Amino acid sequence: MLKTGHIYHFFTAIVFTGLGIYLWIYPEIVERKGIPAKWVTLILILWGVFRLINGLLLLKKIKGNEKD
């Protein structure tokens, strides 16, 4: 099984949140396809926050294991 580290989670959080903010500023990119840009933006930003939380929890777990 592929194990990812906290750096991967932080990087993907930045990518997804950045893309969500970009689509918030330029919604016409998505709206040309008939997709509501507000929902796409909301989903991407929430997914970025979820990835950030996963990265923080993984980092906390790594730091906790170092103390043992």
The first five atom37 places (N, CA, C, CB, O) and aatype in JSON, in Angstrom:
{
  "aatype": [12, 10, 11, 16, 7, 8, 9, 18, 8, 13, 13, 16, 0, 9, 19, 13, 16, 7, 10, 7, 9, 18, 10, 17, 9, 18, 14, 6, 9, 19, 6, 1, 11, 7, 9, 14, 0, 11, 17, 19, 16, 10, 9, 10, 9, 10, 17, 7, 19, 13, 1, 10, 9, 2, 7, 10, 10, 10, 10, 11, 11, 9, 11, 7, 2, 6, 11, 3],
  "atom_mask": [
    [1, 1, 1, 1, 1],
    [1, 1, 1, 1, 1],
    [1, 1, 1, 1, 1],
    [1, 1, 1, 1, 1],
    [1, 1, 1, 0, 1],
    [1, 1, 1, 1, 1],
    [1, 1, 1, 1, 1],
    [1, 1, 1, 1, 1],
    [1, 1, 1, 1, 1],
    [1, 1, 1, 1, 1],
    [1, 1, 1, 1, 1],
    [1, 1, 1, 1, 1],
    [1, 1, 1, 1, 1],
    [1, 1, 1, 1, 1],
    [1, 1, 1, 1, 1],
    [1, 1, 1, 1, 1],
    [1, 1, 1, 1, 1],
    [1, 1, 1, 0, 1],
    [1, 1, 1, 1, 1],
    [1, 1, 1, 0, 1],
    [1, 1, 1, 1, 1],
    [1, 1, 1, 1, 1],
    [1, 1, 1, 1, 1],
    [1, 1, 1, 1, 1],
    [1, 1, 1, 1, 1],
    [1, 1, 1, 1, 1],
    [1, 1, 1, 1, 1],
    [1, 1, 1, 1, 1],
    [1, 1, 1, 1, 1],
    [1, 1, 1, 1, 1],
    [1, 1, 1, 1, 1],
    [1, 1, 1, 1, 1],
    [1, 1, 1, 1, 1],
    [1, 1, 1, 0, 1],
    [1, 1, 1, 1, 1],
    [1, 1, 1, 1, 1],
    [1, 1, 1, 1, 1],
    [1, 1, 1, 1, 1],
    [1, 1, 1, 1, 1],
    [1, 1, 1, 1, 1],
    [1, 1, 1, 1, 1],
    [1, 1, 1, 1, 1],
    [1, 1, 1, 1, 1],
    [1, 1, 1, 1, 1],
    [1, 1, 1, 1, 1],
    [1, 1, 1, 1, 1],
    [1, 1, 1, 1, 1],
    [1, 1, 1, 0, 1],
    [1, 1, 1, 1, 1],
    [1, 1, 1, 1, 1],
    [1, 1, 1, 1, 1],
    [1, 1, 1, 1, 1],
    [1, 1, 1, 1, 1],
    [1, 1, 1, 1, 1],
    [1, 1, 1, 0, 1],
    [1, 1, 1, 1, 1],
    [1, 1, 1, 1, 1],
    [1, 1, 1, 1, 1],
    [1, 1, 1, 1, 1],
    [1, 1, 1, 1, 1],
    [1, 1, 1, 1, 1],
    [1, 1, 1, 1, 1],
    [1, 1, 1, 1, 1],
    [1, 1, 1, 0, 1],
    [1, 1, 1, 1, 1],
    [1, 1, 1, 1, 1],
    [1, 1, 1, 1, 1],
    [1, 1, 1, 1, 1]
  ],
  "atom_positions": [
    [[0.84, -1.18, 0.0], [0.0, 0.0, 0.0], [0.88, 1.24, 0.0], [-0.95, 0.0, 1.21], [1.91, 1.29, 0.68]],
    [[0.48, 2.23, -0.76], [1.23, 3.47, -0.86], [1.0, 4.32, 0.38], [0.83, 4.25, -2.13], [-0.13, 4.64, 0.73]],
    [[2.09, 4.67, 1.04], [1.99, 5.54, 2.22], [2.45, 6.93, 1.83], [2.84, 4.98, 3.41], [3.51, 7.11, 1.22]],
    [[1.64, 7.91, 2.18], [1.98, 9.29, 1.88], [2.36, 10.01, 3.17], [0.81, 10.02, 1.17], [1.9, 9.65, 4.25]],
    [[3.2, 10.99, 3.04], [3.65, 11.74, 4.2], [2.92, 13.06, 4.34], [0.0, 0.0, 0.0], [2.07, 13.41, 3.52]],
    [[3.25, 13.77, 5.39], [2.58, 15.03, 5.65], [2.91, 16.08, 4.6], [2.94, 15.54, 7.03], [2.09, 16.96, 4.32]],
    [[4.11, 16.01, 4.02], [4.49, 16.96, 2.97], [3.54, 16.83, 1.78], [5.95, 16.74, 2.53], [3.1, 17.84, 1.22]],
    [[3.22, 15.6, 1.4], [2.29, 15.34, 0.3], [0.92, 15.95, 0.61], [2.15, 13.82, 0.03], [0.31, 16.57, -0.26]],
    [[0.45, 15.78, 1.82], [-0.86, 16.31, 2.2], [-0.85, 17.84, 2.18], [-1.27, 15.81, 3.58], [-1.82, 18.45, 1.72]],
    [[0.22, 18.45, 2.67], [0.31, 19.9, 2.64], [0.37, 20.43, 1.21], [1.54, 20.36, 3.42], [-0.28, 21.42, 0.89]],
    [[1.14, 19.77, 0.35], [1.27, 20.19, -1.05], [-0.08, 20.1, -1.76], [2.31, 19.33, -1.79], [-0.48, 21.04, -2.45]],
    [[-0.79, 18.98, -1.6], [-2.08, 18.84, -2.26], [-3.11, 19.8, -1.68], [-2.58, 17.4, -2.15], [-4.01, 20.25, -2.4]],
    [[-3.01, 20.12, -0.4], [-3.92, 21.11, 0.19], [-3.72, 22.46, -0.48], [-3.68, 21.23, 1.71], [-4.69, 23.15, -0.78]],
    [[-2.48, 22.84, -0.71], [-2.18, 24.12, -1.37], [-2.7, 24.1, -2.81], [-0.66, 24.4, -1.36], [-3.27, 25.08, -3.27]],
    [[-2.5, 22.98, -3.51], [-2.94, 22.88, -4.9], [-4.46, 22.98, -5.01], [-2.46, 21.55, -5.52], [-4.96, 23.78, -5.8]],
    [[-5.19, 22.2, -4.23], [-6.65, 22.21, -4.31], [-7.25, 23.54, -3.86], [-7.22, 21.09, -3.48], [-8.16, 24.06, -4.51]],
    [[-6.74, 24.09, -2.77], [-7.25, 25.37, -2.3], [-6.91, 26.48, -3.3], [-6.68, 25.7, -0.91], [-7.74, 27.35, -3.56]],
    [[-5.72, 26.45, -3.84], [-5.32, 27.44, -4.84], [-6.18, 27.37, -6.09], [0.0, 0.0, 0.0], [-6.57, 28.39, -6.65]],
    [[-6.47, 26.16, -6.54], [-7.34, 26.0, -7.71], [-8.75, 26.48, -7.41], [-7.36, 24.53, -8.16], [-9.39, 27.1, -8.26]],
    [[-9.24, 26.2, -6.21], [-10.57, 26.69, -5.82], [-10.63, 28.21, -5.8], [0.0, 0.0, 0.0], [-11.6, 28.8, -6.27]],
    [[-9.6, 28.85, -5.27], [-9.55, 30.31, -5.25], [-9.44, 30.86, -6.66], [-8.36, 30.81, -4.39], [-10.07, 31.87, -6.99]],
    [[-8.65, 30.21, -7.51], [-8.52, 30.64, -8.9], [-9.86, 30.59, -9.62], [-7.49, 29.76, -9.64], [-10.21, 31.51, -10.36]],
    [[-10.62, 29.49, -9.4], [-11.92, 29.37, -10.05], [-12.95, 30.33, -9.44], [-12.42, 27.94, -9.94], [-13.94, 30.67, -10.09]],
    [[-12.73, 30.74, -8.2], [-13.6, 31.75, -7.59], [-13.39, 33.1, -8.28], [-13.33, 31.86, -6.07], [-14.34, 33.85, -8.51]],
    [[-12.13, 33.39, -8.6], [-11.81, 34.66, -9.24], [-12.21, 34.64, -10.72], [-10.3, 34.96, -9.11], [-12.71, 35.63, -11.24]],
    [[-11.99, 33.51, -11.41], [-12.3, 33.36, -12.83], [-13.34, 32.24, -13.03], [-11.01, 33.06, -13.64], [-12.98, 31.17, -13.53]],
    [[-14.59, 32.47, -12.66], [-15.6, 31.4, -12.74], [-16.02, 31.05, -14.16], [-16.82, 31.8, -11.96], [-16.58, 29.98, -14.39]],
    [[-15.76, 31.92, -15.11], [-16.19, 31.67, -16.49], [-15.52, 30.44, -17.1], [-15.91, 32.88, -17.35], [-16.03, 29.88, -18.07]],
    [[-14.4, 30.02, -16.56], [-13.71, 28.83, -17.06], [-14.6, 27.6, -16.9], [-12.36, 28.62, -16.32], [-14.69, 26.77, -17.81]],
    [[-15.24, 27.47, -15.77], [-16.08, 26.31, -15.48], [-17.5, 26.52, -16.01], [-16.12, 26.04, -13.98], [-18.14, 25.57, -16.47]],
    [[-17.99, 27.74, -15.95], [-19.36, 28.02, -16.35], [-19.58, 27.82, -17.84], [-19.74, 29.43, -15.97], [-20.71, 27.58, -18.26]],
    [[-18.53, 27.91, -18.65], [-18.66, 27.64, -20.08], [-19.1, 26.21, -20.35], [-17.34, 27.92, -20.8], [-19.73, 25.92, -21.36]],
    [[-18.76, 25.32, -19.44], [-19.13, 23.91, -19.57], [-20.52, 23.62, -19.0], [-18.1, 23.03, -18.88], [-21.0, 22.48, -19.08]],
    [[-21.17, 24.63, -18.42], [-22.49, 24.45, -17.85], [-22.48, 23.96, -16.41], [0.0, 0.0, 0.0], [-23.51, 23.51, -15.9]],
    [[-21.32, 24.05, -15.75], [-21.19, 23.6, -14.36], [-21.21, 24.85, -13.47], [-19.87, 22.76, -14.15], [-20.51, 25.82, -13.77]],
    [[-21.99, 24.84, -12.4], [-22.01, 26.01, -11.51], [-20.66, 26.18, -10.79], [-23.15, 25.88, -10.47], [-20.22, 25.29, -10.06]],
    [[-20.02, 27.3, -11.01], [-18.67, 27.54, -10.48], [-18.65, 27.61, -8.96], [-18.11, 28.83, -11.06], [-17.65, 27.25, -8.34]],
    [[-19.73, 28.07, -8.34], [-19.74, 28.19, -6.88], [-19.58, 26.82, -6.22], [-21.04, 28.86, -6.4], [-18.86, 26.69, -5.23]],
    [[-20.25, 25.8, -6.75], [-20.16, 24.46, -6.17], [-18.78, 23.85, -6.39], [-21.22, 23.55, -6.77], [-18.24, 23.21, -5.5]],
    [[-18.22, 24.06, -7.57], [-16.89, 23.53, -7.85], [-15.87, 24.18, -6.93], [-16.51, 23.77, -9.34], [-15.0, 23.51, -6.37]],
    [[-15.97, 25.49, -6.78], [-15.07, 26.23, -5.9], [-15.2, 25.75, -4.46], [-15.35, 27.73, -5.98], [-14.19, 25.52, -3.78]],
    [[-16.42, 25.59, -3.99], [-16.66, 25.14, -2.62], [-16.08, 23.74, -2.39], [-18.17, 25.13, -2.31], [-15.43, 23.49, -1.38]],
    [[-16.31, 22.84, -3.33], [-15.8, 21.47, -3.19], [-14.28, 21.45, -3.19], [-16.33, 20.58, -4.32], [-13.68, 20.74, -2.38]],
    [[-13.64, 22.21, -4.07], [-12.17, 22.23, -4.12], [-11.57, 22.81, -2.85], [-11.69, 23.02, -5.33], [-10.58, 22.29, -2.33]],
    [[-12.15, 23.88, -2.35], [-11.61, 24.49, -1.12], [-11.82, 23.57, 0.08], [-12.27, 25.87, -0.86], [-10.93, 23.43, 0.91]],
    [[-12.99, 22.94, 0.16], [-13.23, 22.0, 1.26], [-12.3, 20.8, 1.18], [-14.68, 21.54, 1.25], [-11.82, 20.32, 2.21]],
    [[-12.04, 20.31, -0.03], [-11.11, 19.2, -0.19], [-9.69, 19.63, 0.23], [-11.12, 18.69, -1.65], [-8.97, 18.85, 0.84]],
    [[-9.29, 20.86, -0.1], [-8.0, 21.37, 0.33], [-7.89, 21.46, 1.84], [0.0, 0.0, 0.0], [-6.85, 21.14, 2.41]],
    [[-8.96, 21.9, 2.5], [-8.97, 21.97, 3.96], [-8.89, 20.57, 4.56], [-10.24, 22.7, 4.46], [-8.18, 20.35, 5.54]],
    [[-9.62, 19.62, 3.96], [-9.58, 18.24, 4.41], [-8.16, 17.68, 4.3], [-10.56, 17.38, 3.6], [-7.69, 16.99, 5.2]],
    [[-7.47, 17.97, 3.19], [-6.1, 17.5, 3.01], [-5.16, 18.14, 4.04], [-5.6, 17.79, 1.58], [-4.25, 17.49, 4.54]],
    [[-5.39, 19.41, 4.35], [-4.58, 20.11, 5.34], [-4.76, 19.48, 6.72], [-4.94, 21.6, 5.38], [-3.79, 19.27, 7.45]],
    [[-6.0, 19.18, 7.07], [-6.27, 18.54, 8.37], [-5.6, 17.17, 8.44], [-7.79, 18.4, 8.61], [-5.0, 16.82, 9.46]],
    [[-5.69, 16.4, 7.35], [-5.01, 15.09, 7.32], [-3.5, 15.24, 7.5], [-5.32, 14.37, 6.01], [-2.88, 14.46, 8.21]],
    [[-2.93, 16.24, 6.85], [-1.5, 16.48, 6.99], [-1.12, 16.86, 8.41], [0.0, 0.0, 0.0], [-0.11, 16.39, 8.93]],
    [[-1.93, 17.7, 9.04], [-1.65, 18.1, 10.42], [-1.77, 16.91, 11.38], [-2.6, 19.22, 10.86], [-0.95, 16.76, 12.28]],
    [[-2.79, 16.07, 11.17], [-2.94, 14.89, 12.02], [-1.78, 13.92, 11.82], [-4.26, 14.2, 11.73], [-1.31, 13.32, 12.79]],
    [[-1.34, 13.76, 10.59], [-0.21, 12.88, 10.32], [1.07, 13.43, 10.94], [-0.03, 12.69, 8.81], [1.87, 12.67, 11.49]],
    [[1.27, 14.73, 10.86], [2.44, 15.36, 11.47], [2.41, 15.2, 12.99], [2.51, 16.85, 11.09], [3.43, 14.93, 13.61]],
    [[1.23, 15.36, 13.58], [1.08, 15.18, 15.02], [1.4, 13.74, 15.42], [-0.35, 15.55, 15.48], [2.04, 13.51, 16.45]],
    [[0.97, 12.79, 14.6], [1.25, 11.38, 14.87], [2.76, 11.1, 14.77], [0.48, 10.48, 13.88], [3.31, 10.36, 15.59]],
    [[3.41, 11.69, 13.78], [4.86, 11.5, 13.62], [5.61, 12.11, 14.8], [5.36, 12.14, 12.28], [6.53, 11.5, 15.34]],
    [[5.21, 13.33, 15.19], [5.87, 13.99, 16.33], [5.63, 13.22, 17.62], [5.35, 15.45, 16.49], [6.52, 13.15, 18.48]],
    [[4.43, 12.63, 17.77], [4.15, 11.82, 18.97], [4.98, 10.56, 19.03], [0.0, 0.0, 0.0], [5.38, 10.13, 20.12]],
    [[5.26, 9.96, 17.88], [6.09, 8.75, 17.84], [7.55, 9.05, 18.1], [5.94, 8.08, 16.49], [8.28, 8.17, 18.57]],
    [[7.99, 10.26, 17.81], [9.39, 10.63, 18.07], [9.68, 10.74, 19.56], [9.72, 11.95, 17.38], [10.81, 10.51, 19.99]],
    [[8.68, 11.08, 20.35], [8.86, 11.24, 21.79], [9.03, 9.91, 22.49], [7.68, 11.98, 22.39], [9.63, 9.84, 23.57]],
    [[8.5, 8.84, 21.88], [8.61, 7.51, 22.5], [9.98, 6.94, 22.46], [7.69, 6.55, 21.84], [10.21, 5.83, 22.94]]
  ]
}
